[in-house]
Amino acid sequence: MIHLLESRLQNELNQRQATGLLRTLEVLESCKTNLTSNDYFQLRSHPEVIKGAKTALEHYGASSSASPLLSGFLPCHENLIEKLRTWKQKSAGLLFNTGFMANQALLTHLPGHRDLILADRLIHHSIAQALGKHATRFKRYHHLDLDHLEELLDQNSKSFETIFVVTESVFSMDGDYPDLSHLATLKQKYNFVWILDEAHGTGVFGPTGGGLAEEQGVLSEVDILVGTLGKALASMGAYVLTNSQTVIDYLVNFSGELIYSTYLGPPQVGAAEAALKIIQKSQATARSIRNMANRFREQLESEGWKTHSFDSQIVPVIVGDPKDALELRNKLLEHGILAGAVRPPTVPQNSSRLRFSFHAGVAEDKVEAIIKLLNKWKQRKK
Ligand SMILES: Cc1ncc(COP(=O)(O)O)c(C=O)c1O
């Protein structure tokens, strides 16, 4: 029996290998400059963050040891939710074990069969995977194209009970972002439920690091905010924040992602809480991270590379062919520089890229050095 299964699985793996799309796990200890990390403020080894994790570890132990509905919901979880709520100005909230689980929970359990989900075409897989699996209809609008979104709202707003509009703030693979003020205006006109994933906006955007919604002054318009603890907050886990206690009560009752999983470990919670304190006072660092990414992006553009024109810490360098993306990534790695080779199905066909995620640990002279290596590779390909 296992032979038939293996033969089918191996065929699919072979196809991936042949097209340069095979994924493998690697332990990468030797790279000096890691530009795949989302630890934007380099806090995972910060003494205060380690102390936060240790204090929670010593106080509560290494594990929460149960579902949050049994005894896994501890004072440290409650405390962190309160800090996050205050930060992002929402009255209710919940922690999930990962951002993936939080998004799955929201998109699986909140929309009903009389509802419609409108999602950005390039939305993160943690959201996309829930679309089409349930009774709720969904449509995709062109990436960042709020005119297209408005067209869809116009066509559909009378035919559905509730419309959900879902987008990331700073897109994880592209580093670009929608005009959230425009989205807020559309919300006033069409009265949809707005879900915003601030995984990559948190920390790096906004006057207190509250995210792109804070930066653009629309936090109060967002109905449901999602963010992860595993990126700028240097830990692991995620949060959902909203002004609707009913939404939270519903998730506590119906979300299997929450109910049937051992809750987030205390050390992760302690680390995130300590990182949160630091991030709220780190806006000068956030600005310099974005400035460095902008310099990199502008220079790439002037040298003829394909990228985007947004002020953000994530810079994609689009090369198109997946094998080229891998080759280029390996070339940089020979020089101790690690960038993510991102290929389909994570990104659309012909848009394979290197993804550079700038953070506080990148030395200033690296921008020039990386561009030199990229150009050298391009010259040789000609
Ligand atoms: C936009 C976005 N949402 C959600 C997630 C999932 O978060 P987590 O890593 O906590 O599962 C990610 C992680 O890559 C992400 O980029």
The ligand as a Gaussian input file, in Angstrom:
#p B3LYP/6-31G(d) Opt

LIG

0 1
 C        1.066000      38.057000       6.473000
 C        1.278000      36.872000       7.355000
 N        0.233000      36.423000       8.072000
 C        0.359000      35.364000       8.863000
 C        1.549000      34.682000       8.981000
 C        1.640000      33.474000       9.856000
 O        2.233000      33.821000      11.061000
 P        2.958000      32.729000      11.956000
 O        4.354000      32.647000      11.473000
 O        2.825000      33.267000      13.333000
 O        2.223000      31.450000      11.770000
 C        2.664000      35.131000       8.282000
 C        3.964000      34.424000       8.418000
 O        4.722000      34.235000       7.543000
 C        2.528000      36.248000       7.429000
 O        3.553000      36.692000       6.710000

